[in-house]
């Protein structure tokens, strides 16, 4: 019974992670700053940051990015440790398909922006 419960919990966790990662790849749901550079520029303007504050914020965003990348690597490793080889192949195919769809949406969005004369 314990083994079955563990498999169920692992499966549920994996499905949840995939759903959340799919939502995050769908792109921003608002027109606010998209990346750390845009976020910093926005905060600098709105909050009238000094040069020292801006430099400190740059360090904070850089550290955050490194921590997020490390967490991603650790999460991927943990997921791989519980999957069979066949499941890993399926998961990779799912990720590749999601990445391809995301690229198509990004290209389409960029084309629409170019038609409207917007900057990327």
Secondary structure, DSSP 8 states (H G I E B T S, - for coil): -HHHHHHHHHHHHHHHHHHHHHHHHT--SSSS--SHHHHHHHHHHHHT--HHHHHHHHHHHHHHHHHHHHHHHHHHHHHHHHS-HHHHHHHHHHHHHHHHHHHHHHHHHHHHHHHHT---
